[in-house]
Amino acid sequence: MKLGFRQYVSRIGFSAFAAILGAVFALPLIWFLFAPFNARAELGLATPDPFTLQNFAAVFENSFAIRALLNSLIQSVGGVVLVGGAATLAAYALSRSAMPGKGAVTYVLLLFSSVVSGSAAMVPIFLIISAMGLIDSHLAVILVFAGGLLPTGMFILRDFIDGIPRSYEESAMVAGASPVQAFFDVALPVIRPGIVVVVVWAFVNIWGSFLIPFILLRSEDLMPASVAIYSFYSEAGTPVVTLLAAYALIYSLPVIALYLFVSWKFGFRFFGGIKA
């Protein structure tokens, strides 16, 4: 069927609008990719002119900023392990138990973790962590992140577990498996994609957070990269754009690597399998 003149015009108009919209989002990304290799990272320079690696050399000479990347990794991995493990076990218990009102418990936890968060919760969180004697420690940051992300992680995983027929585990137990074996050999492989979703989501949240470590940590040796990035500002508060761009690119690499690994390993096919 041939298209009419109005349809042609509407398609051309839509394509032009989509191209303009794509350019609006693409141009900052292009600048972000090329600015670290530019000796003069100005907004008007889309490509490196002249090309240099001196920005990265200067970044790696900043021991505070490089150590902060390791601190971010420690805090993110610690939080992810705690959130992933606790959310998996809690979501499985809520899904399979006959506890009355378990749906309300999940939604209340999710509600409070969403509403009472950020700056509104930092005063009581600081007082609790201070009373526990954990101020200025990685453990304090990990526990606070885990407590804030756990309800949402439970909510996400419970949907995955609710989609697994109970007959899978019942068949395994009839064959002689214990409830623990049924969980690890039957349920866990099926909900593995859901755990991956929670792990990636928790890692990105912890890796990019600024407020919690900034308030709970005192020593420069423990500061994560999200806080250490201020070291690329001058005393007057002006950013050193070349170094800031180089550090921002390095700071983004772990998240990109995690995305590529998950894409290669799972292909974002969110389904699992049952072990024979």
N, C-alpha and C positions, 0 to 999 in steps of 0.2 A: 504494500500500500504506500503510495507516494505521500510525502509530507506536504502540507500546505505552507504558504508563505509565512503565516503567523507562527506555525510550529517551528519553521527554520529560524525565525527571528528569536523566538523564545529560547530555543536551544543554544543559539549563539550567545544570547544575553546571559544565560545561565553559565555557560562555559567561561565567558569573560569574567563574570562575578566570582566563580570558583577559582580562576587563575589569580585574580587580584587578592582574594582571601588567602590563597595558598602562599602568595608572595609575602603577605604581611607576616605570616607565621614563619616562613622560611628564611627571610633576610636576617632576623636576629640570630637564628641558628647558624647560618653561614658565617656571620661575623664571629660568633662564639668559637667556631671551629678554626678560623683563620687568624684571629687576633693573637693567640699565644705565639704564633710564628712570625709576628710582625714586630719590627723594631719600633714602630710608631703605631700603636693600636688606637687609631682614630676612627670615629664613626664613618667617615667618608671613605675609608680604605677597606674595600671588601676582600682584596687579596693581599698577601704579604708583600710589602714593598718598603724596605728590602727584607728578604727572608732571613730569619735568624733563629738559633736555638738558645741564645743567650738568656732569654726569659726563663726557660726551664732550668738552666744552670744556676741562675740567681735564686730560683725557688728552692732547689735542692741544697743550696747553701744555708737556707733558713732552717736550722735544726728544730726550732720550735714548731714550725708548720709541718715538717715531715713527721716528727714524733706524734703530732696531733692526728695524722692519718692512721697510725697504728692504734692510738687511743679510740678513734671512731670505730675501727674494726673490732677491737676488744668489746666495746660497749654494744655494738650492733649484733655481733655473734652471740654474746652472752644473753642479750634480750631475746633474740630469735630462738635460741635453744629453749629458754624458759617459757616463752609464749607458745612455741610450737608444741613442746611436750605437754605442758599443763592444759592447753586448749584442746589437744587431741583427747586426753584422758577425761577431762571434764565434759566435753561435748559427747563423748561416747557414753559416759555414765548418765547424762541427762537424756540422751536419746533412747537408751535401752532400759532405764529404770522405770518403775511404776509409781514414782513419787508424785503425789498430787500437786498441781500448781507449778510443775517444772517449766512450763511455757512462760508463766508469769515471772518466774525467777530470772529466766534468760532475758526477757524484755526489760525488766527492771534494772538488771546489771548493765545492759546495753544503753538504756536511757541515762543512767547516772554517769556512765563513762563518757557519754557524748556531751552531756550538759555541763557536768562539773569537771571541767578540764581546762588546760591552758593556764592563763594567769589567774583565773578565779580559784583554782585549787592549789596554787603554789604556796600560799601561806600555811595552810594546814599540812601540806606535804613536807614543807621545810621543817616545821615543828616536829613532825613525826620522825623524820630522818635524823634530826638533831638529837631527839630523845633517845634514839637507837644508837647514837654515837657513830653514824655512818657518813657524816658530812665529809666531803673531800675524799670520796672513794669511788672506784668504778662500780662497786656493788650497789651503792645508793642509786646511781643512774640506771643501772640494769633493773633493779627492783621497781623503781618508779615507772619506767617504760613498760615493764611486764604487767604491772597492775593496771595501767591505763589501756593497754592494747588487748589484754586477755579477754574481756567480755565480748568485744567484737570478733576476736578470733574464735571464741566458742560459738558465737552465733553463725559465723560462716561455716564452720566445720559441722555443726549440728545439721545443717541442711544437707550436706554431703552424706552424713551417716544415716539420716532419716530415709534417704533414697536407697539404702541397702536392705533388701528383704531379710527379715530375721531368720528365714529358713536356711540361709547360707550358714550362719553360725550354729543353728540348731542341728543341721546335718553333720557338721564337723564334730559337735559334742556327742551326737548319737554314735559316730564312728570311734569315739573314745577320747577325743580331745578335751582338755580342760577349758574352762572359760578364758583363761589367759592365753592358751594356745589358739583358741578360736579367734581371739582378738588380733593376735600378732600374725597368724597365718591366713586368716580369711578377711577380716574387716580392714586391717591396716593397708594391705595392698590396694584395696578398692578405693579407700579414701586418701591415698597418697597424693593424687592431684590436688585435693582440697588442702592438704597440709602444705603443698608447694605454694598455693595461692597465699596462705597465711604467712608463710616464711618470707616470700618476696614482699608482701605488703608491710610486714613488721620491719623488715630490714630497711626498706626505703624510708619509713617513718622515723626510725631511730637514727639512721645515717644523716638525715637532713635536719634533725631537730636542733634548735639553738637554745631555747629558754631553759629547759630542765638542766642540762649540764652547766649552763652559765650561772645558775643560781646555786646548784648543789656542790660545785667544785670550786676550789680555791687555788690549788697548785697549778702552775703552768705545765708541769709534767703530766698532768691528767686531762688537760683540756682536749676536746675533740676538734676535728677540722672545721666544723661549723662555727666554732668560737674562734679558732686560731686564724681564721681568714682575715680578721681585723688587723693582723700584723702586716698586711700589705696596704695599709692606709698610712698616710703621713701623720705627723703630730697635729696638723691642722684639720685632720679628718678627711683629707682629699685622697681618693683611691689612686694607687699606682696601677693604672689600667693594664699595662703590659704584664706585670707580675700577677695581678689579680686574675686576669684572663687565663694565664698559664696554670695557676693553682686551681682555678675553677674547673679547668679541663681535667687535670689530674684527679681532682675530687670527684668528678663524675664517672671516672673509669670503673670503679668497683660496681656501681649500680648497672652500668652498661654491660659489664662482664657477667654479672648475675643474670641479667635479662637474656643475653646470648646463650649462656649455659642452660637455662631453663628451656629456652626455645629449642636448643639442640637436643636436650635430653627428653623433653616431653612434647615439644611441638605445640604446646598449648592445647593438646587434646585432653580435655579434662575427663578422662575416664580411666579406670584401672582394670586390674584383672585379678583372678583368684588363683592362688597357688594350687597346683595339683597335689 
